[in-house]
Amino acid sequence: GAQTPAKRRVMLVDDHPMTREGLAAIINRQADLEVCCEASSPAESRYFSTSTLAPVGAIARSRLAS
């Protein structure tokens, strides 16, 4: 049969867990996207962006405390 294309892996970055949870639910319903990791700070996002999780993009809140 036809092979399903690989999903694009994205990282969510926000310091509010409920916001990340809601965005993850919306993103994970998309046929071509999946949340591979969630970060609550810029430091966590730097760690995940260089990890084996290999997100291809990030959705981040613009005003996070560093």
Disulfide bonds with the S-S distance in Angstrom:
none
